[in-house]
Amino acid sequence: MATPAEFLKATTSGTRVVVRHLIEDGRATDSLGYFHLADETHCVVATQRGLETIELAKVIAAKEIPPPPAPRPRAGSAPGSPE
């Protein structure tokens, strides 16, 4: 089984991923978004907050995830829905 860093280095740009990594105070946080690129020391994930550069040495888990669910129509906005 590949390490999280090996997985990220082999991942194709545009793949939706979640990356769990350590932040400065030692706590873990998740970055969820679309994989952009990786080199020997860092990877970049395009999240809703923008591009996040993550040090591979601080990655503790990473995996591909399915696309986000389709947005649900709001009540009253679809034709034929009750008012």
PDB file of N, CA, C and O in Angstrom:
ATOM      1  N   MET A   1       0.848  -1.182   0.000  1.00  0.00           N
ATOM      2  CA  MET A   1       0.000   0.000   0.000  1.00  0.00           C
ATOM      3  C   MET A   1       0.896   1.250   0.000  1.00  0.00           C
ATOM      4  O   MET A   1       1.892   1.320   0.719  1.00  0.00           O
ATOM      5  N   ALA A   2       0.518   2.212  -0.812  1.00  0.00           N
ATOM      6  CA  ALA A   2       1.311   3.441  -0.941  1.00  0.00           C
ATOM      7  C   ALA A   2       1.127   4.341   0.279  1.00  0.00           C
ATOM      8  O   ALA A   2       0.068   4.349   0.907  1.00  0.00           O
ATOM      9  N   THR A   3       2.161   5.086   0.597  1.00  0.00           N
ATOM     10  CA  THR A   3       2.042   6.090   1.660  1.00  0.00           C
ATOM     11  C   THR A   3       1.192   7.238   1.132  1.00  0.00           C
ATOM     12  O   THR A   3       1.021   7.361  -0.081  1.00  0.00           O
ATOM     13  N   PRO A   4       0.651   8.090   2.017  1.00  0.00           N
ATOM     14  CA  PRO A   4      -0.125   9.240   1.540  1.00  0.00           C
ATOM     15  C   PRO A   4       0.669  10.127   0.575  1.00  0.00           C
ATOM     16  O   PRO A   4       0.118  10.603  -0.417  1.00  0.00           O
ATOM     17  N   ALA A   5       1.943  10.352   0.852  1.00  0.00           N
ATOM     18  CA  ALA A   5       2.768  11.183  -0.037  1.00  0.00           C
ATOM     19  C   ALA A   5       2.925  10.515  -1.404  1.00  0.00           C
ATOM     20  O   ALA A   5       2.856  11.186  -2.433  1.00  0.00           O
ATOM     21  N   GLU A   6       3.135   9.197  -1.418  1.00  0.00           N
ATOM     22  CA  GLU A   6       3.255   8.479  -2.695  1.00  0.00           C
ATOM     23  C   GLU A   6       1.948   8.548  -3.476  1.00  0.00           C
ATOM     24  O   GLU A   6       1.955   8.733  -4.693  1.00  0.00           O
ATOM     25  N   PHE A   7       0.828   8.398  -2.773  1.00  0.00           N
ATOM     26  CA  PHE A   7      -0.478   8.519  -3.424  1.00  0.00           C
ATOM     27  C   PHE A   7      -0.612   9.884  -4.094  1.00  0.00           C
ATOM     28  O   PHE A   7      -1.019   9.970  -5.253  1.00  0.00           O
ATOM     29  N   LEU A   8      -0.272  10.953  -3.369  1.00  0.00           N
ATOM     30  CA  LEU A   8      -0.417  12.302  -3.918  1.00  0.00           C
ATOM     31  C   LEU A   8       0.514  12.539  -5.104  1.00  0.00           C
ATOM     32  O   LEU A   8       0.121  13.177  -6.080  1.00  0.00           O
ATOM     33  N   LYS A   9       1.726  12.039  -5.030  1.00  0.00           N
ATOM     34  CA  LYS A   9       2.667  12.218  -6.148  1.00  0.00           C
ATOM     35  C   LYS A   9       2.178  11.519  -7.414  1.00  0.00           C
ATOM     36  O   LYS A   9       2.512  11.938  -8.522  1.00  0.00           O
ATOM     37  N   ALA A  10       1.387  10.454  -7.256  1.00  0.00           N
ATOM     38  CA  ALA A  10       0.886   9.690  -8.400  1.00  0.00           C
ATOM     39  C   ALA A  10      -0.498  10.139  -8.859  1.00  0.00           C
ATOM     40  O   ALA A  10      -0.994   9.651  -9.875  1.00  0.00           O
ATOM     41  N   THR A  11      -1.127  11.053  -8.134  1.00  0.00           N
ATOM     42  CA  THR A  11      -2.491  11.472  -8.436  1.00  0.00           C
ATOM     43  C   THR A  11      -2.523  12.405  -9.645  1.00  0.00           C
ATOM     44  O   THR A  11      -1.629  13.229  -9.835  1.00  0.00           O
ATOM     45  N   THR A  12      -3.558  12.261 -10.448  1.00  0.00           N
ATOM     46  CA  THR A  12      -3.742  13.075 -11.643  1.00  0.00           C
ATOM     47  C   THR A  12      -4.402  14.399 -11.284  1.00  0.00           C
ATOM     48  O   THR A  12      -5.313  14.447 -10.457  1.00  0.00           O
ATOM     49  N   SER A  13      -3.939  15.465 -11.909  1.00  0.00           N
ATOM     50  CA  SER A  13      -4.537  16.784 -11.702  1.00  0.00           C
ATOM     51  C   SER A  13      -6.032  16.726 -12.008  1.00  0.00           C
ATOM     52  O   SER A  13      -6.445  16.132 -13.004  1.00  0.00           O
ATOM     53  N   GLY A  14      -6.838  17.343 -11.147  1.00  0.00           N
ATOM     54  CA  GLY A  14      -8.285  17.352 -11.320  1.00  0.00           C
ATOM     55  C   GLY A  14      -9.012  16.306 -10.495  1.00  0.00           C
ATOM     56  O   GLY A  14     -10.241  16.327 -10.425  1.00  0.00           O
ATOM     57  N   THR A  15      -8.282  15.391  -9.869  1.00  0.00           N
ATOM     58  CA  THR A  15      -8.883  14.368  -9.013  1.00  0.00           C
ATOM     59  C   THR A  15      -9.353  15.019  -7.718  1.00  0.00           C
ATOM     60  O   THR A  15      -8.627  15.814  -7.121  1.00  0.00           O
ATOM     61  N   ARG A  16     -10.560  14.685  -7.283  1.00  0.00           N
ATOM     62  CA  ARG A  16     -11.068  15.229  -6.016  1.00  0.00           C
ATOM     63  C   ARG A  16     -10.474  14.421  -4.867  1.00  0.00           C
ATOM     64  O   ARG A  16     -10.572  13.194  -4.844  1.00  0.00           O
ATOM     65  N   VAL A  17      -9.858  15.117  -3.917  1.00  0.00           N
ATOM     66  CA  VAL A  17      -9.151  14.455  -2.823  1.00  0.00           C
ATOM     67  C   VAL A  17      -9.461  15.128  -1.490  1.00  0.00           C
ATOM     68  O   VAL A  17      -9.933  16.263  -1.430  1.00  0.00           O
ATOM     69  N   VAL A  18      -9.175  14.381  -0.426  1.00  0.00           N
ATOM     70  CA  VAL A  18      -9.117  14.959   0.910  1.00  0.00           C
ATOM     71  C   VAL A  18      -7.734  14.612   1.455  1.00  0.00           C
ATOM     72  O   VAL A  18      -7.286  13.468   1.377  1.00  0.00           O
ATOM     73  N   VAL A  19      -7.070  15.626   2.007  1.00  0.00           N
ATOM     74  CA  VAL A  19      -5.717  15.460   2.533  1.00  0.00           C
ATOM     75  C   VAL A  19      -5.723  15.878   3.996  1.00  0.00           C
ATOM     76  O   VAL A  19      -6.021  17.030   4.314  1.00  0.00           O
ATOM     77  N   ARG A  20      -5.397  14.950   4.886  1.00  0.00           N
ATOM     78  CA  ARG A  20      -5.274  15.270   6.314  1.00  0.00           C
ATOM     79  C   ARG A  20      -3.804  15.547   6.593  1.00  0.00           C
ATOM     80  O   ARG A  20      -2.931  14.735   6.284  1.00  0.00           O
ATOM     81  N   HIS A  21      -3.546  16.724   7.189  1.00  0.00           N
ATOM     82  CA  HIS A  21      -2.156  17.111   7.444  1.00  0.00           C
ATOM     83  C   HIS A  21      -2.064  17.876   8.753  1.00  0.00           C
ATOM     84  O   HIS A  21      -3.056  18.404   9.256  1.00  0.00           O
ATOM     85  N   LEU A  22      -0.858  17.924   9.292  1.00  0.00           N
ATOM     86  CA  LEU A  22      -0.617  18.609  10.561  1.00  0.00           C
ATOM     87  C   LEU A  22      -0.392  20.092  10.318  1.00  0.00           C
ATOM     88  O   LEU A  22       0.272  20.483   9.357  1.00  0.00           O
ATOM     89  N   ILE A  23      -0.958  20.920  11.208  1.00  0.00           N
ATOM     90  CA  ILE A  23      -0.726  22.355  11.137  1.00  0.00           C
ATOM     91  C   ILE A  23       0.274  22.735  12.225  1.00  0.00           C
ATOM     92  O   ILE A  23       0.715  21.881  12.993  1.00  0.00           O
ATOM     93  N   GLU A  24       0.627  24.007  12.287  1.00  0.00           N
ATOM     94  CA  GLU A  24       1.735  24.464  13.134  1.00  0.00           C
ATOM     95  C   GLU A  24       1.641  24.048  14.593  1.00  0.00           C
ATOM     96  O   GLU A  24       2.668  23.765  15.210  1.00  0.00           O
ATOM     97  N   ASP A  25       0.443  24.002  15.164  1.00  0.00           N
ATOM     98  CA  ASP A  25       0.329  23.658  16.588  1.00  0.00           C
ATOM     99  C   ASP A  25       0.256  22.150  16.835  1.00  0.00           C
ATOM    100  O   ASP A  25       0.039  21.717  17.967  1.00  0.00           O
ATOM    101  N   GLY A  26       0.434  21.350  15.782  1.00  0.00           N
ATOM    102  CA  GLY A  26       0.437  19.901  15.936  1.00  0.00           C
ATOM    103  C   GLY A  26      -0.912  19.239  15.736  1.00  0.00           C
ATOM    104  O   GLY A  26      -0.997  18.012  15.687  1.00  0.00           O
ATOM    105  N   ARG A  27      -1.973  20.036  15.618  1.00  0.00           N
ATOM    106  CA  ARG A  27      -3.295  19.465  15.346  1.00  0.00           C
ATOM    107  C   ARG A  27      -3.408  19.112  13.869  1.00  0.00           C
ATOM    108  O   ARG A  27      -2.679  19.639  13.030  1.00  0.00           O
ATOM    109  N   ALA A  28      -4.336  18.210  13.571  1.00  0.00           N
ATOM    110  CA  ALA A  28      -4.572  17.814  12.182  1.00  0.00           C
ATOM    111  C   ALA A  28      -5.745  18.600  11.611  1.00  0.00           C
ATOM    112  O   ALA A  28      -6.679  18.959  12.329  1.00  0.00           O
ATOM    113  N   THR A  29      -5.682  18.858  10.323  1.00  0.00           N
ATOM    114  CA  THR A  29      -6.772  19.509   9.614  1.00  0.00           C
ATOM    115  C   THR A  29      -6.919  18.834   8.258  1.00  0.00           C
ATOM    116  O   THR A  29      -5.988  18.188   7.778  1.00  0.00           O
ATOM    117  N   ASP A  30      -8.078  18.983   7.646  1.00  0.00           N
ATOM    118  CA  ASP A  30      -8.338  18.385   6.338  1.00  0.00           C
ATOM    119  C   ASP A  30      -8.438  19.470   5.277  1.00  0.00           C
ATOM    120  O   ASP A  30      -8.993  20.542   5.514  1.00  0.00           O
ATOM    121  N   SER A  31      -7.900  19.178   4.119  1.00  0.00           N
ATOM    122  CA  SER A  31      -8.064  20.022   2.939  1.00  0.00           C
ATOM    123  C   SER A  31      -8.815  19.190   1.911  1.00  0.00           C
ATOM    124  O   SER A  31      -8.337  18.137   1.489  1.00  0.00           O
ATOM    125  N   LEU A  32      -9.993  19.662   1.509  1.00  0.00           N
ATOM    126  CA  LEU A  32     -10.839  18.944   0.571  1.00  0.00           C
ATOM    127  C   LEU A  32     -10.945  19.775  -0.692  1.00  0.00           C
ATOM    128  O   LEU A  32     -11.278  20.959  -0.641  1.00  0.00           O
ATOM    129  N   GLY A  33     -10.665  19.158  -1.815  1.00  0.00           N
ATOM    130  CA  GLY A  33     -10.758  19.885  -3.073  1.00  0.00           C
ATOM    131  C   GLY A  33     -10.200  19.064  -4.215  1.00  0.00           C
ATOM    132  O   GLY A  33     -10.153  17.835  -4.160  1.00  0.00           O
ATOM    133  N   TYR A  34      -9.779  19.766  -5.248  1.00  0.00           N
ATOM    134  CA  TYR A  34      -9.271  19.122  -6.452  1.00  0.00           C
ATOM    135  C   TYR A  34      -7.751  19.203  -6.478  1.00  0.00           C
ATOM    136  O   TYR A  34      -7.163  20.278  -6.361  1.00  0.00           O
ATOM    137  N   PHE A  35      -7.133  18.039  -6.634  1.00  0.00           N
ATOM    138  CA  PHE A  35      -5.683  17.957  -6.678  1.00  0.00           C
ATOM    139  C   PHE A  35      -5.173  18.771  -7.858  1.00  0.00           C
ATOM    140  O   PHE A  35      -5.704  18.683  -8.965  1.00  0.00           O
ATOM    141  N   HIS A  36      -4.139  19.564  -7.608  1.00  0.00           N
ATOM    142  CA  HIS A  36      -3.570  20.419  -8.648  1.00  0.00           C
ATOM    143  C   HIS A  36      -2.219  19.871  -9.107  1.00  0.00           C
ATOM    144  O   HIS A  36      -2.040  19.576 -10.289  1.00  0.00           O
ATOM    145  N   LEU A  37      -1.260  19.732  -8.173  1.00  0.00           N
ATOM    146  CA  LEU A  37       0.060  19.217  -8.534  1.00  0.00           C
ATOM    147  C   LEU A  37       0.825  18.808  -7.288  1.00  0.00           C
ATOM    148  O   LEU A  37       0.447  19.145  -6.166  1.00  0.00           O
ATOM    149  N   ALA A  38       1.913  18.072  -7.510  1.00  0.00           N
ATOM    150  CA  ALA A  38       2.810  17.685  -6.410  1.00  0.00           C
ATOM    151  C   ALA A  38       4.228  17.624  -6.946  1.00  0.00           C
ATOM    152  O   ALA A  38       4.461  17.283  -8.106  1.00  0.00           O
ATOM    153  N   ASP A  39       5.177  17.966  -6.070  1.00  0.00           N
ATOM    154  CA  ASP A  39       6.591  17.767  -6.380  1.00  0.00           C
ATOM    155  C   ASP A  39       7.168  16.886  -5.277  1.00  0.00           C
ATOM    156  O   ASP A  39       6.413  16.174  -4.616  1.00  0.00           O
ATOM    157  N   GLU A  40       8.434  16.912  -5.067  1.00  0.00           N
ATOM    158  CA  GLU A  40       9.051  16.040  -4.065  1.00  0.00           C
ATOM    159  C   GLU A  40       8.728  16.444  -2.627  1.00  0.00           C
ATOM    160  O   GLU A  40       8.827  15.611  -1.725  1.00  0.00           O
ATOM    161  N   THR A  41       8.344  17.703  -2.390  1.00  0.00           N
ATOM    162  CA  THR A  41       8.156  18.162  -1.010  1.00  0.00           C
ATOM    163  C   THR A  41       6.779  18.730  -0.697  1.00  0.00           C
ATOM    164  O   THR A  41       6.416  18.823   0.475  1.00  0.00           O
ATOM    165  N   HIS A  42       6.003  19.112  -1.704  1.00  0.00           N
ATOM    166  CA  HIS A  42       4.712  19.770  -1.474  1.00  0.00           C
ATOM    167  C   HIS A  42       3.672  19.286  -2.481  1.00  0.00           C
ATOM    168  O   HIS A  42       4.004  18.760  -3.544  1.00  0.00           O
ATOM    169  N   CYS A  43       2.409  19.479  -2.117  1.00  0.00           N
ATOM    170  CA  CYS A  43       1.324  19.293  -3.070  1.00  0.00           C
ATOM    171  C   CYS A  43       0.412  20.509  -2.972  1.00  0.00           C
ATOM    172  O   CYS A  43       0.439  21.248  -1.988  1.00  0.00           O
ATOM    173  N   VAL A  44      -0.392  20.701  -4.006  1.00  0.00           N
ATOM    174  CA  VAL A  44      -1.316  21.829  -4.053  1.00  0.00           C
ATOM    175  C   VAL A  44      -2.711  21.283  -4.316  1.00  0.00           C
ATOM    176  O   VAL A  44      -2.920  20.496  -5.239  1.00  0.00           O
ATOM    177  N   VAL A  45      -3.675  21.716  -3.482  1.00  0.00           N
ATOM    178  CA  VAL A  45      -5.069  21.318  -3.610  1.00  0.00           C
ATOM    179  C   VAL A  45      -5.899  22.583  -3.786  1.00  0.00           C
ATOM    180  O   VAL A  45      -5.753  23.540  -3.025  1.00  0.00           O
ATOM    181  N   ALA A  46      -6.771  22.584  -4.793  1.00  0.00           N
ATOM    182  CA  ALA A  46      -7.673  23.711  -5.027  1.00  0.00           C
ATOM    183  C   ALA A  46      -8.931  23.490  -4.190  1.00  0.00           C
ATOM    184  O   ALA A  46      -9.761  22.643  -4.521  1.00  0.00           O
ATOM    185  N   THR A  47      -9.068  24.251  -3.107  1.00  0.00           N
ATOM    186  CA  THR A  47     -10.213  24.137  -2.203  1.00  0.00           C
ATOM    187  C   THR A  47     -11.165  25.304  -2.445  1.00  0.00           C
ATOM    188  O   THR A  47     -10.892  26.168  -3.279  1.00  0.00           O
ATOM    189  N   GLN A  48     -12.272  25.330  -1.724  1.00  0.00           N
ATOM    190  CA  GLN A  48     -13.207  26.454  -1.838  1.00  0.00           C
ATOM    191  C   GLN A  48     -12.573  27.756  -1.379  1.00  0.00           C
ATOM    192  O   GLN A  48     -13.026  28.831  -1.772  1.00  0.00           O
ATOM    193  N   ARG A  49     -11.537  27.683  -0.556  1.00  0.00           N
ATOM    194  CA  ARG A  49     -10.848  28.887  -0.064  1.00  0.00           C
ATOM    195  C   ARG A  49      -9.709  29.316  -0.981  1.00  0.00           C
ATOM    196  O   ARG A  49      -9.088  30.352  -0.745  1.00  0.00           O
ATOM    197  N   GLY A  50      -9.427  28.549  -2.008  1.00  0.00           N
ATOM    198  CA  GLY A  50      -8.335  28.859  -2.918  1.00  0.00           C
ATOM    199  C   GLY A  50      -7.312  27.737  -2.932  1.00  0.00           C
ATOM    200  O   GLY A  50      -7.561  26.654  -2.404  1.00  0.00           O
ATOM    201  N   LEU A  51      -6.161  28.000  -3.537  1.00  0.00           N
ATOM    202  CA  LEU A  51      -5.109  26.987  -3.609  1.00  0.00           C
ATOM    203  C   LEU A  51      -4.420  26.848  -2.262  1.00  0.00           C
ATOM    204  O   LEU A  51      -4.005  27.842  -1.666  1.00  0.00           O
ATOM    205  N   GLU A  52      -4.298  25.613  -1.780  1.00  0.00           N
ATOM    206  CA  GLU A  52      -3.602  25.337  -0.523  1.00  0.00           C
ATOM    207  C   GLU A  52      -2.359  24.507  -0.829  1.00  0.00           C
ATOM    208  O   GLU A  52      -2.447  23.436  -1.430  1.00  0.00           O
ATOM    209  N   THR A  53      -1.208  25.009  -0.413  1.00  0.00           N
ATOM    210  CA  THR A  53       0.050  24.286  -0.561  1.00  0.00           C
ATOM    211  C   THR A  53       0.320  23.538   0.739  1.00  0.00           C
ATOM    212  O   THR A  53       0.329  24.128   1.819  1.00  0.00           O
ATOM    213  N   ILE A  54       0.540  22.234   0.619  1.00  0.00           N
ATOM    214  CA  ILE A  54       0.688  21.364   1.786  1.00  0.00           C
ATOM    215  C   ILE A  54       2.044  20.676   1.720  1.00  0.00           C
ATOM    216  O   ILE A  54       2.416  20.115   0.689  1.00  0.00           O
ATOM    217  N   GLU A  55       2.774  20.723   2.818  1.00  0.00           N
ATOM    218  CA  GLU A  55       4.064  20.043   2.899  1.00  0.00           C
ATOM    219  C   GLU A  55       3.818  18.537   3.019  1.00  0.00           C
ATOM    220  O   GLU A  55       3.120  18.094   3.931  1.00  0.00           O
ATOM    221  N   LEU A  56       4.383  17.759   2.108  1.00  0.00           N
ATOM    222  CA  LEU A  56       4.145  16.312   2.103  1.00  0.00           C
ATOM    223  C   LEU A  56       4.609  15.639   3.388  1.00  0.00           C
ATOM    224  O   LEU A  56       4.017  14.642   3.801  1.00  0.00           O
ATOM    225  N   ALA A  57       5.641  16.153   4.023  1.00  0.00           N
ATOM    226  CA  ALA A  57       6.133  15.562   5.270  1.00  0.00           C
ATOM    227  C   ALA A  57       5.101  15.676   6.390  1.00  0.00           C
ATOM    228  O   ALA A  57       5.182  14.940   7.374  1.00  0.00           O
ATOM    229  N   LYS A  58       4.131  16.585   6.259  1.00  0.00           N
ATOM    230  CA  LYS A  58       3.107  16.773   7.289  1.00  0.00           C
ATOM    231  C   LYS A  58       1.788  16.075   6.957  1.00  0.00           C
ATOM    232  O   LYS A  58       0.834  16.153   7.730  1.00  0.00           O
ATOM    233  N   VAL A  59       1.732  15.396   5.812  1.00  0.00           N
ATOM    234  CA  VAL A  59       0.518  14.681   5.409  1.00  0.00           C
ATOM    235  C   VAL A  59       0.448  13.367   6.179  1.00  0.00           C
ATOM    236  O   VAL A  59       1.401  12.588   6.184  1.00  0.00           O
ATOM    237  N   ILE A  60      -0.703  13.126   6.836  1.00  0.00           N
ATOM    238  CA  ILE A  60      -0.866  11.872   7.577  1.00  0.00           C
ATOM    239  C   ILE A  60      -1.873  10.931   6.918  1.00  0.00           C
ATOM    240  O   ILE A  60      -1.916   9.746   7.247  1.00  0.00           O
ATOM    241  N   ALA A  61      -2.684  11.449   5.988  1.00  0.00           N
ATOM    242  CA  ALA A  61      -3.624  10.613   5.243  1.00  0.00           C
ATOM    243  C   ALA A  61      -4.074  11.375   4.006  1.00  0.00           C
ATOM    244  O   ALA A  61      -4.128  12.605   4.003  1.00  0.00           O
ATOM    245  N   ALA A  62      -4.393  10.630   2.960  1.00  0.00           N
ATOM    246  CA  ALA A  62      -4.900  11.241   1.732  1.00  0.00           C
ATOM    247  C   ALA A  62      -5.645  10.173   0.954  1.00  0.00           C
ATOM    248  O   ALA A  62      -5.236   9.013   0.924  1.00  0.00           O
ATOM    249  N   LYS A  63      -6.741  10.572   0.325  1.00  0.00           N
ATOM    250  CA  LYS A  63      -7.476   9.618  -0.502  1.00  0.00           C
ATOM    251  C   LYS A  63      -8.316  10.357  -1.525  1.00  0.00           C
ATOM    252  O   LYS A  63      -8.640  11.535  -1.369  1.00  0.00           O
ATOM    253  N   GLU A  64      -8.660   9.625  -2.580  1.00  0.00           N
ATOM    254  CA  GLU A  64      -9.582  10.142  -3.585  1.00  0.00           C
ATOM    255  C   GLU A  64     -10.990  10.048  -3.025  1.00  0.00           C
ATOM    256  O   GLU A  64     -11.323   9.099  -2.315  1.00  0.00           O
ATOM    257  N   ILE A  65     -11.809  11.028  -3.346  1.00  0.00           N
ATOM    258  CA  ILE A  65     -13.198  11.010  -2.893  1.00  0.00           C
ATOM    259  C   ILE A  65     -14.112  11.250  -4.091  1.00  0.00           C
ATOM    260  O   ILE A  65     -13.679  11.812  -5.097  1.00  0.00           O
ATOM    261  N   PRO A  66     -15.379  10.828  -3.989  1.00  0.00           N
ATOM    262  CA  PRO A  66     -16.296  10.998  -5.116  1.00  0.00           C
ATOM    263  C   PRO A  66     -16.650  12.464  -5.337  1.00  0.00           C
ATOM    264  O   PRO A  66     -16.418  13.305  -4.469  1.00  0.00           O
ATOM    265  N   PRO A  67     -17.213  12.761  -6.504  1.00  0.00           N
ATOM    266  CA  PRO A  67     -17.638  14.137  -6.778  1.00  0.00           C
ATOM    267  C   PRO A  67     -18.678  14.592  -5.755  1.00  0.00           C
ATOM    268  O   PRO A  67     -19.356  13.767  -5.141  1.00  0.00           O
ATOM    269  N   PRO A  68     -18.801  15.906  -5.578  1.00  0.00           N
ATOM    270  CA  PRO A  68     -19.814  16.391  -4.636  1.00  0.00           C
ATOM    271  C   PRO A  68     -21.212  16.053  -5.143  1.00  0.00           C
ATOM    272  O   PRO A  68     -21.412  15.914  -6.349  1.00  0.00           O
ATOM    273  N   PRO A  69     -22.178  15.919  -4.240  1.00  0.00           N
ATOM    274  CA  PRO A  69     -23.544  15.636  -4.679  1.00  0.00           C
ATOM    275  C   PRO A  69     -24.111  16.824  -5.450  1.00  0.00           C
ATOM    276  O   PRO A  69     -23.710  17.969  -5.241  1.00  0.00           O
ATOM    277  N   ALA A  70     -25.042  16.531  -6.335  1.00  0.00           N
ATOM    278  CA  ALA A  70     -25.705  17.599  -7.091  1.00  0.00           C
ATOM    279  C   ALA A  70     -26.510  18.461  -6.128  1.00  0.00           C
ATOM    280  O   ALA A  70     -27.072  17.944  -5.162  1.00  0.00           O
ATOM    281  N   PRO A  71     -26.574  19.756  -6.373  1.00  0.00           N
ATOM    282  CA  PRO A  71     -27.368  20.614  -5.489  1.00  0.00           C
ATOM    283  C   PRO A  71     -28.844  20.225  -5.552  1.00  0.00           C
ATOM    284  O   PRO A  71     -29.371  19.897  -6.616  1.00  0.00           O
ATOM    285  N   ARG A  72     -29.487  20.268  -4.410  1.00  0.00           N
ATOM    286  CA  ARG A  72     -30.917  19.957  -4.363  1.00  0.00           C
ATOM    287  C   ARG A  72     -31.708  21.240  -4.592  1.00  0.00           C
ATOM    288  O   ARG A  72     -31.330  22.301  -4.095  1.00  0.00           O
ATOM    289  N   PRO A  73     -32.809  21.146  -5.346  1.00  0.00           N
ATOM    290  CA  PRO A  73     -33.624  22.354  -5.531  1.00  0.00           C
ATOM    291  C   PRO A  73     -34.263  22.766  -4.210  1.00  0.00           C
ATOM    292  O   PRO A  73     -34.650  21.924  -3.400  1.00  0.00           O
ATOM    293  N   ARG A  74     -34.362  24.051  -4.014  1.00  0.00           N
ATOM    294  CA  ARG A  74     -35.005  24.559  -2.802  1.00  0.00           C
ATOM    295  C   ARG A  74     -36.512  24.416  -2.924  1.00  0.00           C
ATOM    296  O   ARG A  74     -37.063  24.481  -4.023  1.00  0.00           O
ATOM    297  N   ALA A  75     -37.168  24.222  -1.803  1.00  0.00           N
ATOM    298  CA  ALA A  75     -38.628  24.088  -1.798  1.00  0.00           C
ATOM    299  C   ALA A  75     -39.250  25.325  -2.429  1.00  0.00           C
ATOM    300  O   ALA A  75     -38.879  26.454  -2.110  1.00  0.00           O
ATOM    301  N   GLY A  76     -40.198  25.098  -3.325  1.00  0.00           N
ATOM    302  CA  GLY A  76     -40.886  26.212  -3.965  1.00  0.00           C
ATOM    303  C   GLY A  76     -40.188  26.738  -5.200  1.00  0.00           C
ATOM    304  O   GLY A  76     -40.742  27.591  -5.893  1.00  0.00           O
ATOM    305  N   SER A  77     -38.989  26.260  -5.503  1.00  0.00           N
ATOM    306  CA  SER A  77     -38.284  26.785  -6.666  1.00  0.00           C
ATOM    307  C   SER A  77     -38.467  25.914  -7.905  1.00  0.00           C
ATOM    308  O   SER A  77     -38.225  26.372  -9.021  1.00  0.00           O
ATOM    309  N   ALA A  78     -38.890  24.671  -7.722  1.00  0.00           N
ATOM    310  CA  ALA A  78     -39.079  23.781  -8.857  1.00  0.00           C
ATOM    311  C   ALA A  78     -40.533  23.827  -9.308  1.00  0.00           C
ATOM    312  O   ALA A  78     -41.436  23.966  -8.483  1.00  0.00           O
ATOM    313  N   PRO A  79     -40.763  23.710 -10.613  1.00  0.00           N
ATOM    314  CA  PRO A  79     -42.148  23.685 -11.088  1.00  0.00           C
ATOM    315  C   PRO A  79     -42.900  22.516 -10.468  1.00  0.00           C
ATOM    316  O   PRO A  79     -42.381  21.404 -10.376  1.00  0.00           O
ATOM    317  N   GLY A  80     -44.115  22.782 -10.050  1.00  0.00           N
ATOM    318  CA  GLY A  80     -44.944  21.742  -9.477  1.00  0.00           C
ATOM    319  C   GLY A  80     -44.697  21.465  -8.012  1.00  0.00           C
ATOM    320  O   GLY A  80     -45.340  20.584  -7.442  1.00  0.00           O
ATOM    321  N   SER A  81     -43.786  22.187  -7.384  1.00  0.00           N
ATOM    322  CA  SER A  81     -43.541  21.956  -5.963  1.00  0.00           C
ATOM    323  C   SER A  81     -44.566  22.725  -5.140  1.00  0.00           C
ATOM    324  O   SER A  81     -45.024  23.791  -5.552  1.00  0.00           O
ATOM    325  N   PRO A  82     -44.926  22.185  -3.977  1.00  0.00           N
ATOM    326  CA  PRO A  82     -45.932  22.854  -3.141  1.00  0.00           C
ATOM    327  C   PRO A  82     -45.417  24.195  -2.618  1.00  0.00           C
ATOM    328  O   PRO A  82     -44.225  24.368  -2.365  1.00  0.00           O
ATOM    329  N   GLU A  83     -46.328  25.114  -2.469  1.00  0.00           N
ATOM    330  CA  GLU A  83     -45.943  26.443  -1.967  1.00  0.00           C
ATOM    331  C   GLU A  83     -46.177  26.590  -0.508  1.00  0.00           C
ATOM    332  O   GLU A  83     -45.903  27.649   0.058  1.00  0.00           O
TER     333      GLU A  83
END
